[in-house]
Amino acid sequence: MEQIVTGILIPLIEGMLPLLGTSTATEAWIEQIITALENVLPLLGNFVPTVYQAIKNIIVALKADPNTTQAQWTKIDAIDAQLDAANDAAIAAVDPDAPTTAGNGTTAT
């Protein structure tokens, strides 16, 4: 799973980001990226910290695109919260005393 996510999925999504806004299909592309993230995130488990920043960057890019609909924003916010929670859980599994992301991408203790 790790090789598929880091070697294929994340680079594929990152490669699509510059294309957003250049086509009438942008809204559909955004939806496909959201669906991919929704489907893969629950499967990552303790592997989340490895891809955490890459997925955060994808979230920022999707939110920055003016073609992102309100419904998509809602889904992206849910993915963002799920990512933070999964990252915190993965870190805690390794080091229970480690700081968490506090649900907002910043480190808390």
Backbone atoms as SQL, in Angstrom:
CREATE TABLE atoms (id INTEGER PRIMARY KEY, chain TEXT, resi INTEGER, resn TEXT, atom TEXT, x REAL, y REAL, z REAL);
INSERT INTO atoms VALUES
  (1, 'A', 1, 'MET', 'N', 0.827, -1.190, 0.000),
  (2, 'A', 1, 'MET', 'CA', 0.000, 0.000, 0.000),
  (3, 'A', 1, 'MET', 'C', 0.871, 1.252, 0.000),
  (4, 'A', 2, 'GLU', 'N', 1.911, 1.251, 0.814),
  (5, 'A', 2, 'GLU', 'CA', 2.781, 2.422, 0.910),
  (6, 'A', 2, 'GLU', 'C', 3.367, 2.793, -0.449),
  (7, 'A', 3, 'GLN', 'N', 3.828, 1.804, -1.197),
  (8, 'A', 3, 'GLN', 'CA', 4.426, 2.076, -2.510),
  (9, 'A', 3, 'GLN', 'C', 3.396, 2.600, -3.494),
  (10, 'A', 4, 'ILE', 'N', 2.187, 2.099, -3.425),
  (11, 'A', 4, 'ILE', 'CA', 1.133, 2.570, -4.322),
  (12, 'A', 4, 'ILE', 'C', 0.799, 4.024, -4.018),
  (13, 'A', 5, 'VAL', 'N', 0.678, 4.346, -2.742),
  (14, 'A', 5, 'VAL', 'CA', 0.313, 5.708, -2.350),
  (15, 'A', 5, 'VAL', 'C', 1.437, 6.688, -2.673),
  (16, 'A', 6, 'THR', 'N', 2.665, 6.373, -2.246),
  (17, 'A', 6, 'THR', 'CA', 3.770, 7.313, -2.452),
  (18, 'A', 6, 'THR', 'C', 4.293, 7.307, -3.884),
  (19, 'A', 7, 'GLY', 'N', 4.227, 6.181, -4.553),
  (20, 'A', 7, 'GLY', 'CA', 4.792, 6.084, -5.888),
  (21, 'A', 7, 'GLY', 'C', 3.831, 6.365, -7.016),
  (22, 'A', 8, 'ILE', 'N', 2.530, 6.214, -6.742),
  (23, 'A', 8, 'ILE', 'CA', 1.559, 6.380, -7.824),
  (24, 'A', 8, 'ILE', 'C', 0.496, 7.427, -7.493),
  (25, 'A', 9, 'LEU', 'N', -0.264, 7.197, -6.417),
  (26, 'A', 9, 'LEU', 'CA', -1.428, 8.037, -6.149),
  (27, 'A', 9, 'LEU', 'C', -1.069, 9.492, -5.859),
  (28, 'A', 10, 'ILE', 'N', -0.204, 9.722, -4.879),
  (29, 'A', 10, 'ILE', 'CA', 0.143, 11.104, -4.515),
  (30, 'A', 10, 'ILE', 'C', 0.797, 11.834, -5.702),
  (31, 'A', 11, 'PRO', 'N', 1.788, 11.250, -6.395),
  (32, 'A', 11, 'PRO', 'CA', 2.356, 11.944, -7.552),
  (33, 'A', 11, 'PRO', 'C', 1.327, 12.205, -8.658),
  (34, 'A', 12, 'LEU', 'N', 0.389, 11.286, -8.852),
  (35, 'A', 12, 'LEU', 'CA', -0.641, 11.480, -9.866),
  (36, 'A', 12, 'LEU', 'C', -1.526, 12.668, -9.515),
  (37, 'A', 13, 'ILE', 'N', -1.962, 12.731, -8.275),
  (38, 'A', 13, 'ILE', 'CA', -2.787, 13.861, -7.841),
  (39, 'A', 13, 'ILE', 'C', -1.999, 15.158, -7.907),
  (40, 'A', 14, 'GLU', 'N', -0.760, 15.145, -7.425),
  (41, 'A', 14, 'GLU', 'CA', 0.064, 16.363, -7.474),
  (42, 'A', 14, 'GLU', 'C', 0.273, 16.823, -8.919),
  (43, 'A', 15, 'GLY', 'N', 0.390, 15.881, -9.834),
  (44, 'A', 15, 'GLY', 'CA', 0.546, 16.225, -11.248),
  (45, 'A', 15, 'GLY', 'C', -0.700, 16.838, -11.847),
  (46, 'A', 16, 'MET', 'N', -1.862, 16.497, -11.301),
  (47, 'A', 16, 'MET', 'CA', -3.119, 17.051, -11.791),
  (48, 'A', 16, 'MET', 'C', -3.380, 18.465, -11.282),
  (49, 'A', 17, 'LEU', 'N', -2.813, 18.807, -10.130),
  (50, 'A', 17, 'LEU', 'CA', -3.127, 20.095, -9.498),
  (51, 'A', 17, 'LEU', 'C', -2.865, 21.299, -10.404),
  (52, 'A', 18, 'PRO', 'N', -1.749, 21.343, -11.140),
  (53, 'A', 18, 'PRO', 'CA', -1.533, 22.506, -12.006),
  (54, 'A', 18, 'PRO', 'C', -2.558, 22.611, -13.143),
  (55, 'A', 19, 'LEU', 'N', -3.244, 21.523, -13.436),
  (56, 'A', 19, 'LEU', 'CA', -4.228, 21.524, -14.514),
  (57, 'A', 19, 'LEU', 'C', -5.590, 22.051, -14.075),
  (58, 'A', 20, 'LEU', 'N', -5.802, 22.127, -12.765),
  (59, 'A', 20, 'LEU', 'CA', -7.083, 22.616, -12.277),
  (60, 'A', 20, 'LEU', 'C', -7.299, 24.055, -12.743),
  (61, 'A', 21, 'GLY', 'N', -8.488, 24.330, -13.182),
  (62, 'A', 21, 'GLY', 'CA', -8.820, 25.670, -13.657),
  (63, 'A', 21, 'GLY', 'C', -8.530, 25.887, -15.128),
  (64, 'A', 22, 'THR', 'N', -7.936, 24.912, -15.792),
  (65, 'A', 22, 'THR', 'CA', -7.591, 25.064, -17.204),
  (66, 'A', 22, 'THR', 'C', -8.594, 24.380, -18.118),
  (67, 'A', 23, 'SER', 'N', -9.651, 23.841, -17.553),
  (68, 'A', 23, 'SER', 'CA', -10.598, 23.065, -18.335),
  (69, 'A', 23, 'SER', 'C', -11.989, 23.199, -17.743),
  (70, 'A', 24, 'THR', 'N', -12.983, 22.952, -18.570),
  (71, 'A', 24, 'THR', 'CA', -14.350, 22.940, -18.060),
  (72, 'A', 24, 'THR', 'C', -14.581, 21.723, -17.177),
  (73, 'A', 25, 'ALA', 'N', -13.661, 20.775, -17.193),
  (74, 'A', 25, 'ALA', 'CA', -13.783, 19.562, -16.387),
  (75, 'A', 25, 'ALA', 'C', -13.169, 19.723, -14.995),
  (76, 'A', 26, 'THR', 'N', -12.717, 20.914, -14.636),
  (77, 'A', 26, 'THR', 'CA', -12.027, 21.125, -13.365),
  (78, 'A', 26, 'THR', 'C', -12.855, 20.659, -12.177),
  (79, 'A', 27, 'GLU', 'N', -14.132, 21.011, -12.147),
  (80, 'A', 27, 'GLU', 'CA', -14.977, 20.620, -11.014),
  (81, 'A', 27, 'GLU', 'C', -15.042, 19.092, -10.892),
  (82, 'A', 28, 'ALA', 'N', -15.108, 18.399, -12.003),
  (83, 'A', 28, 'ALA', 'CA', -15.134, 16.937, -11.987),
  (84, 'A', 28, 'ALA', 'C', -13.790, 16.380, -11.524),
  (85, 'A', 29, 'TRP', 'N', -12.697, 17.002, -11.940),
  (86, 'A', 29, 'TRP', 'CA', -11.366, 16.555, -11.500),
  (87, 'A', 29, 'TRP', 'C', -11.234, 16.717, -9.993),
  (88, 'A', 30, 'ILE', 'N', -11.698, 17.843, -9.491),
  (89, 'A', 30, 'ILE', 'CA', -11.644, 18.087, -8.052),
  (90, 'A', 30, 'ILE', 'C', -12.428, 17.001, -7.324),
  (91, 'A', 31, 'GLU', 'N', -13.584, 16.672, -7.845),
  (92, 'A', 31, 'GLU', 'CA', -14.407, 15.624, -7.222),
  (93, 'A', 31, 'GLU', 'C', -13.688, 14.273, -7.243),
  (94, 'A', 32, 'GLN', 'N', -13.010, 13.967, -8.323),
  (95, 'A', 32, 'GLN', 'CA', -12.269, 12.705, -8.412),
  (96, 'A', 32, 'GLN', 'C', -11.102, 12.668, -7.425),
  (97, 'A', 33, 'ILE', 'N', -10.423, 13.791, -7.267),
  (98, 'A', 33, 'ILE', 'CA', -9.323, 13.862, -6.295),
  (99, 'A', 33, 'ILE', 'C', -9.873, 13.671, -4.883),
  (100, 'A', 34, 'ILE', 'N', -10.983, 14.326, -4.583),
  (101, 'A', 34, 'ILE', 'CA', -11.612, 14.188, -3.268),
  (102, 'A', 34, 'ILE', 'C', -11.994, 12.730, -3.019),
  (103, 'A', 35, 'THR', 'N', -12.602, 12.108, -4.007),
  (104, 'A', 35, 'THR', 'CA', -13.009, 10.706, -3.869),
  (105, 'A', 35, 'THR', 'C', -11.795, 9.802, -3.633),
  (106, 'A', 36, 'ALA', 'N', -10.715, 10.053, -4.359),
  (107, 'A', 36, 'ALA', 'CA', -9.496, 9.259, -4.168),
  (108, 'A', 36, 'ALA', 'C', -8.973, 9.411, -2.747),
  (109, 'A', 37, 'LEU', 'N', -8.949, 10.634, -2.241),
  (110, 'A', 37, 'LEU', 'CA', -8.471, 10.867, -0.878),
  (111, 'A', 37, 'LEU', 'C', -9.402, 10.224, 0.149),
  (112, 'A', 38, 'GLU', 'N', -10.706, 10.337, -0.069),
  (113, 'A', 38, 'GLU', 'CA', -11.670, 9.720, 0.850),
  (114, 'A', 38, 'GLU', 'C', -11.480, 8.202, 0.910),
  (115, 'A', 39, 'ASN', 'N', -11.176, 7.612, -0.231),
  (116, 'A', 39, 'ASN', 'CA', -11.036, 6.155, -0.292),
  (117, 'A', 39, 'ASN', 'C', -9.710, 5.660, 0.270),
  (118, 'A', 40, 'VAL', 'N', -8.648, 6.408, 0.084),
  (119, 'A', 40, 'VAL', 'CA', -7.329, 5.924, 0.496),
  (120, 'A', 40, 'VAL', 'C', -7.015, 6.259, 1.952),
  (121, 'A', 41, 'LEU', 'N', -7.525, 7.349, 2.449),
  (122, 'A', 41, 'LEU', 'CA', -7.173, 7.784, 3.801),
  (123, 'A', 41, 'LEU', 'C', -7.449, 6.726, 4.872),
  (124, 'A', 42, 'PRO', 'N', -8.597, 6.066, 4.873),
  (125, 'A', 42, 'PRO', 'CA', -8.831, 5.052, 5.907),
  (126, 'A', 42, 'PRO', 'C', -7.886, 3.848, 5.814),
  (127, 'A', 43, 'LEU', 'N', -7.261, 3.654, 4.695),
  (128, 'A', 43, 'LEU', 'CA', -6.384, 2.502, 4.504),
  (129, 'A', 43, 'LEU', 'C', -4.946, 2.767, 4.936),
  (130, 'A', 44, 'LEU', 'N', -4.603, 4.009, 5.222),
  (131, 'A', 44, 'LEU', 'CA', -3.211, 4.366, 5.466),
  (132, 'A', 44, 'LEU', 'C', -2.692, 3.961, 6.838),
  (133, 'A', 45, 'GLY', 'N', -3.548, 3.957, 7.841),
  (134, 'A', 45, 'GLY', 'CA', -3.123, 3.536, 9.173),
  (135, 'A', 45, 'GLY', 'C', -1.913, 4.308, 9.679),
  (136, 'A', 46, 'ASN', 'N', -0.918, 3.594, 10.203),
  (137, 'A', 46, 'ASN', 'CA', 0.272, 4.227, 10.772),
  (138, 'A', 46, 'ASN', 'C', 1.202, 4.805, 9.720),
  (139, 'A', 47, 'PHE', 'N', 0.847, 4.673, 8.472),
  (140, 'A', 47, 'PHE', 'CA', 1.621, 5.208, 7.360),
  (141, 'A', 47, 'PHE', 'C', 1.298, 6.688, 7.107),
  (142, 'A', 48, 'VAL', 'N', 0.253, 7.210, 7.742),
  (143, 'A', 48, 'VAL', 'CA', -0.195, 8.589, 7.516),
  (144, 'A', 48, 'VAL', 'C', 0.922, 9.627, 7.672),
  (145, 'A', 49, 'PRO', 'N', 1.760, 9.581, 8.716),
  (146, 'A', 49, 'PRO', 'CA', 2.781, 10.622, 8.845),
  (147, 'A', 49, 'PRO', 'C', 3.710, 10.731, 7.629),
  (148, 'A', 50, 'THR', 'N', 3.888, 9.652, 6.911),
  (149, 'A', 50, 'THR', 'CA', 4.753, 9.672, 5.731),
  (150, 'A', 50, 'THR', 'C', 4.165, 10.524, 4.609),
  (151, 'A', 51, 'VAL', 'N', 2.855, 10.533, 4.485),
  (152, 'A', 51, 'VAL', 'CA', 2.202, 11.267, 3.393),
  (153, 'A', 51, 'VAL', 'C', 1.417, 12.481, 3.894),
  (154, 'A', 52, 'TYR', 'N', 1.493, 12.755, 5.175),
  (155, 'A', 52, 'TYR', 'CA', 0.709, 13.826, 5.799),
  (156, 'A', 52, 'TYR', 'C', 0.890, 15.160, 5.074),
  (157, 'A', 53, 'GLN', 'N', 2.129, 15.610, 4.921),
  (158, 'A', 53, 'GLN', 'CA', 2.354, 16.928, 4.328),
  (159, 'A', 53, 'GLN', 'C', 1.943, 16.967, 2.854),
  (160, 'A', 54, 'ALA', 'N', 2.171, 15.897, 2.129),
  (161, 'A', 54, 'ALA', 'CA', 1.762, 15.854, 0.721),
  (162, 'A', 54, 'ALA', 'C', 0.244, 15.988, 0.592),
  (163, 'A', 55, 'ILE', 'N', -0.487, 15.288, 1.455),
  (164, 'A', 55, 'ILE', 'CA', -1.950, 15.380, 1.403),
  (165, 'A', 55, 'ILE', 'C', -2.412, 16.758, 1.862),
  (166, 'A', 56, 'LYS', 'N', -1.755, 17.321, 2.866),
  (167, 'A', 56, 'LYS', 'CA', -2.079, 18.689, 3.297),
  (168, 'A', 56, 'LYS', 'C', -1.892, 19.675, 2.135),
  (169, 'A', 57, 'ASN', 'N', -0.814, 19.508, 1.372),
  (170, 'A', 57, 'ASN', 'CA', -0.567, 20.387, 0.225),
  (171, 'A', 57, 'ASN', 'C', -1.663, 20.242, -0.827),
  (172, 'A', 58, 'ILE', 'N', -2.132, 19.020, -1.029),
  (173, 'A', 58, 'ILE', 'CA', -3.229, 18.791, -1.975),
  (174, 'A', 58, 'ILE', 'C', -4.493, 19.485, -1.479),
  (175, 'A', 59, 'ILE', 'N', -4.768, 19.376, -0.195),
  (176, 'A', 59, 'ILE', 'CA', -5.938, 20.032, 0.391),
  (177, 'A', 59, 'ILE', 'C', -5.865, 21.543, 0.194),
  (178, 'A', 60, 'VAL', 'N', -4.716, 22.127, 0.440),
  (179, 'A', 60, 'VAL', 'CA', -4.541, 23.573, 0.262),
  (180, 'A', 60, 'VAL', 'C', -4.790, 23.970, -1.198),
  (181, 'A', 61, 'ALA', 'N', -4.258, 23.189, -2.124),
  (182, 'A', 61, 'ALA', 'CA', -4.440, 23.493, -3.551),
  (183, 'A', 61, 'ALA', 'C', -5.907, 23.389, -3.955),
  (184, 'A', 62, 'LEU', 'N', -6.607, 22.385, -3.452),
  (185, 'A', 62, 'LEU', 'CA', -8.025, 22.248, -3.783),
  (186, 'A', 62, 'LEU', 'C', -8.837, 23.409, -3.227),
  (187, 'A', 63, 'LYS', 'N', -8.516, 23.824, -2.012),
  (188, 'A', 63, 'LYS', 'CA', -9.235, 24.949, -1.411),
  (189, 'A', 63, 'LYS', 'C', -8.928, 26.264, -2.123),
  (190, 'A', 64, 'ALA', 'N', -7.747, 26.367, -2.700),
  (191, 'A', 64, 'ALA', 'CA', -7.352, 27.600, -3.385),
  (192, 'A', 64, 'ALA', 'C', -7.978, 27.724, -4.769),
  (193, 'A', 65, 'ASP', 'N', -8.463, 26.631, -5.319),
  (194, 'A', 65, 'ASP', 'CA', -9.034, 26.673, -6.668),
  (195, 'A', 65, 'ASP', 'C', -10.430, 27.296, -6.614),
  (196, 'A', 66, 'PRO', 'N', -10.666, 28.348, -7.398),
  (197, 'A', 66, 'PRO', 'CA', -11.977, 29.005, -7.366),
  (198, 'A', 66, 'PRO', 'C', -13.109, 28.138, -7.916),
  (199, 'A', 67, 'ASN', 'N', -12.783, 27.044, -8.567),
  (200, 'A', 67, 'ASN', 'CA', -13.811, 26.153, -9.104),
  (201, 'A', 67, 'ASN', 'C', -14.333, 25.158, -8.079),
  (202, 'A', 68, 'THR', 'N', -13.723, 25.126, -6.905),
  (203, 'A', 68, 'THR', 'CA', -14.166, 24.215, -5.853),
  (204, 'A', 68, 'THR', 'C', -15.518, 24.683, -5.331),
  (205, 'A', 69, 'THR', 'N', -16.494, 23.785, -5.357),
  (206, 'A', 69, 'THR', 'CA', -17.841, 24.132, -4.905),
  (207, 'A', 69, 'THR', 'C', -17.921, 24.072, -3.385),
  (208, 'A', 70, 'GLN', 'N', -19.000, 24.623, -2.845),
  (209, 'A', 70, 'GLN', 'CA', -19.208, 24.585, -1.392),
  (210, 'A', 70, 'GLN', 'C', -19.321, 23.147, -0.904),
  (211, 'A', 71, 'ALA', 'N', -20.003, 22.303, -1.664),
  (212, 'A', 71, 'ALA', 'CA', -20.128, 20.891, -1.276),
  (213, 'A', 71, 'ALA', 'C', -18.750, 20.222, -1.247),
  (214, 'A', 72, 'GLN', 'N', -17.906, 20.570, -2.200),
  (215, 'A', 72, 'GLN', 'CA', -16.553, 20.015, -2.223),
  (216, 'A', 72, 'GLN', 'C', -15.737, 20.543, -1.059),
  (217, 'A', 73, 'TRP', 'N', -15.894, 21.822, -0.721),
  (218, 'A', 73, 'TRP', 'CA', -15.209, 22.394, 0.441),
  (219, 'A', 73, 'TRP', 'C', -15.556, 21.602, 1.701),
  (220, 'A', 74, 'THR', 'N', -16.842, 21.271, 1.845),
  (221, 'A', 74, 'THR', 'CA', -17.288, 20.508, 3.012),
  (222, 'A', 74, 'THR', 'C', -16.590, 19.155, 3.065),
  (223, 'A', 75, 'LYS', 'N', -16.497, 18.485, 1.928),
  (224, 'A', 75, 'LYS', 'CA', -15.808, 17.192, 1.869),
  (225, 'A', 75, 'LYS', 'C', -14.319, 17.348, 2.173),
  (226, 'A', 76, 'ILE', 'N', -13.714, 18.403, 1.631),
  (227, 'A', 76, 'ILE', 'CA', -12.285, 18.647, 1.853),
  (228, 'A', 76, 'ILE', 'C', -12.024, 18.911, 3.338),
  (229, 'A', 77, 'ASP', 'N', -12.893, 19.696, 3.972),
  (230, 'A', 77, 'ASP', 'CA', -12.740, 19.954, 5.409),
  (231, 'A', 77, 'ASP', 'C', -12.831, 18.660, 6.210),
  (232, 'A', 78, 'ALA', 'N', -13.730, 17.763, 5.805),
  (233, 'A', 78, 'ALA', 'CA', -13.861, 16.477, 6.500),
  (234, 'A', 78, 'ALA', 'C', -12.606, 15.631, 6.307),
  (235, 'A', 79, 'ILE', 'N', -12.059, 15.635, 5.095),
  (236, 'A', 79, 'ILE', 'CA', -10.822, 14.902, 4.822),
  (237, 'A', 79, 'ILE', 'C', -9.685, 15.478, 5.662),
  (238, 'A', 80, 'ASP', 'N', -9.622, 16.798, 5.730),
  (239, 'A', 80, 'ASP', 'CA', -8.579, 17.470, 6.506),
  (240, 'A', 80, 'ASP', 'C', -8.649, 17.055, 7.979),
  (241, 'A', 81, 'ALA', 'N', -9.846, 17.053, 8.535),
  (242, 'A', 81, 'ALA', 'CA', -10.010, 16.650, 9.940),
  (243, 'A', 81, 'ALA', 'C', -9.660, 15.172, 10.127),
  (244, 'A', 82, 'GLN', 'N', -10.077, 14.343, 9.174),
  (245, 'A', 82, 'GLN', 'CA', -9.772, 12.913, 9.253),
  (246, 'A', 82, 'GLN', 'C', -8.269, 12.677, 9.152),
  (247, 'A', 83, 'LEU', 'N', -7.606, 13.448, 8.292),
  (248, 'A', 83, 'LEU', 'CA', -6.155, 13.332, 8.136),
  (249, 'A', 83, 'LEU', 'C', -5.447, 13.696, 9.433),
  (250, 'A', 84, 'ASP', 'N', -5.851, 14.804, 10.043),
  (251, 'A', 84, 'ASP', 'CA', -5.236, 15.215, 11.316),
  (252, 'A', 84, 'ASP', 'C', -5.440, 14.154, 12.394),
  (253, 'A', 85, 'ALA', 'N', -6.664, 13.619, 12.486),
  (254, 'A', 85, 'ALA', 'CA', -6.945, 12.602, 13.500),
  (255, 'A', 85, 'ALA', 'C', -6.134, 11.329, 13.245),
  (256, 'A', 86, 'ALA', 'N', -6.044, 10.924, 11.981),
  (257, 'A', 86, 'ALA', 'CA', -5.267, 9.720, 11.649),
  (258, 'A', 86, 'ALA', 'C', -3.788, 9.936, 11.920),
  (259, 'A', 87, 'ASN', 'N', -3.296, 11.134, 11.635),
  (260, 'A', 87, 'ASN', 'CA', -1.893, 11.446, 11.898),
  (261, 'A', 87, 'ASN', 'C', -1.614, 11.399, 13.399),
  (262, 'A', 88, 'ASP', 'N', -2.494, 12.011, 14.174),
  (263, 'A', 88, 'ASP', 'CA', -2.325, 11.998, 15.631),
  (264, 'A', 88, 'ASP', 'C', -2.338, 10.566, 16.175),
  (265, 'A', 89, 'ALA', 'N', -3.266, 9.749, 15.666),
  (266, 'A', 89, 'ALA', 'CA', -3.362, 8.358, 16.126),
  (267, 'A', 89, 'ALA', 'C', -2.112, 7.570, 15.759),
  (268, 'A', 90, 'ALA', 'N', -1.597, 7.788, 14.559),
  (269, 'A', 90, 'ALA', 'CA', -0.391, 7.071, 14.124),
  (270, 'A', 90, 'ALA', 'C', 0.815, 7.477, 14.952),
  (271, 'A', 91, 'ILE', 'N', 0.927, 8.761, 15.230),
  (272, 'A', 91, 'ILE', 'CA', 2.043, 9.245, 16.051),
  (273, 'A', 91, 'ILE', 'C', 1.924, 8.709, 17.472),
  (274, 'A', 92, 'ALA', 'N', 0.710, 8.728, 18.009),
  (275, 'A', 92, 'ALA', 'CA', 0.488, 8.237, 19.376),
  (276, 'A', 92, 'ALA', 'C', 0.770, 6.741, 19.487),
  (277, 'A', 93, 'ALA', 'N', 0.532, 6.006, 18.405),
  (278, 'A', 93, 'ALA', 'CA', 0.802, 4.567, 18.424),
  (279, 'A', 93, 'ALA', 'C', 2.293, 4.292, 18.570),
  (280, 'A', 94, 'VAL', 'N', 3.096, 5.201, 18.049),
  (281, 'A', 94, 'VAL', 'CA', 4.549, 5.050, 18.122),
  (282, 'A', 94, 'VAL', 'C', 5.095, 5.686, 19.395),
  (283, 'A', 95, 'ASP', 'N', 4.573, 6.881, 19.723),
  (284, 'A', 95, 'ASP', 'CA', 5.051, 7.628, 20.888),
  (285, 'A', 95, 'ASP', 'C', 3.857, 8.300, 21.564),
  (286, 'A', 96, 'PRO', 'N', 3.306, 7.697, 22.608),
  (287, 'A', 96, 'PRO', 'CA', 2.120, 8.253, 23.268),
  (288, 'A', 96, 'PRO', 'C', 2.323, 9.654, 23.835),
  (289, 'A', 97, 'ASP', 'N', 3.567, 10.067, 24.037),
  (290, 'A', 97, 'ASP', 'CA', 3.845, 11.389, 24.586),
  (291, 'A', 97, 'ASP', 'C', 4.141, 12.434, 23.517),
  (292, 'A', 98, 'ALA', 'N', 4.048, 12.052, 22.252),
  (293, 'A', 98, 'ALA', 'CA', 4.356, 12.979, 21.160),
  (294, 'A', 98, 'ALA', 'C', 3.276, 14.051, 21.058),
  (295, 'A', 99, 'PRO', 'N', 3.658, 15.259, 20.592),
  (296, 'A', 99, 'PRO', 'CA', 2.651, 16.313, 20.379),
  (297, 'A', 99, 'PRO', 'C', 1.716, 15.923, 19.245),
  (298, 'A', 100, 'THR', 'N', 0.518, 16.485, 19.272),
  (299, 'A', 100, 'THR', 'CA', -0.481, 16.200, 18.232),
  (300, 'A', 100, 'THR', 'C', -0.608, 17.390, 17.303),
  (301, 'A', 101, 'THR', 'N', -1.363, 17.203, 16.224),
  (302, 'A', 101, 'THR', 'CA', -1.592, 18.305, 15.285),
  (303, 'A', 101, 'THR', 'C', -2.760, 19.158, 15.715),
  (304, 'A', 102, 'ALA', 'N', -3.416, 18.805, 16.770),
  (305, 'A', 102, 'ALA', 'CA', -4.495, 19.596, 17.379),
  (306, 'A', 102, 'ALA', 'C', -5.663, 19.840, 16.433),
  (307, 'A', 103, 'GLY', 'N', -5.770, 19.048, 15.385),
  (308, 'A', 103, 'GLY', 'CA', -6.894, 19.163, 14.470),
  (309, 'A', 103, 'GLY', 'C', -6.854, 20.363, 13.551),
  (310, 'A', 104, 'ASN', 'N', -5.770, 21.119, 13.568),
  (311, 'A', 104, 'ASN', 'CA', -5.716, 22.292, 12.701),
  (312, 'A', 104, 'ASN', 'C', -4.374, 22.433, 11.990),
  (313, 'A', 105, 'GLY', 'N', -3.598, 21.377, 11.978),
  (314, 'A', 105, 'GLY', 'CA', -2.326, 21.417, 11.274),
  (315, 'A', 105, 'GLY', 'C', -1.199, 22.030, 12.070),
  (316, 'A', 106, 'THR', 'N', -1.508, 22.549, 13.269),
  (317, 'A', 106, 'THR', 'CA', -0.442, 23.107, 14.102),
  (318, 'A', 106, 'THR', 'C', -0.150, 22.128, 15.216),
  (319, 'A', 107, 'THR', 'N', 1.036, 22.176, 15.722),
  (320, 'A', 107, 'THR', 'CA', 1.436, 21.247, 16.760),
  (321, 'A', 107, 'THR', 'C', 0.990, 21.748, 18.129),
  (322, 'A', 108, 'ALA', 'N', 0.392, 20.843, 18.880),
  (323, 'A', 108, 'ALA', 'CA', -0.018, 21.162, 20.251),
  (324, 'A', 108, 'ALA', 'C', 0.598, 20.115, 21.179),
  (325, 'A', 109, 'THR', 'N', 0.717, 20.465, 22.428),
  (326, 'A', 109, 'THR', 'CA', 1.245, 19.503, 23.410),
  (327, 'A', 109, 'THR', 'C', 0.229, 19.230, 24.469);
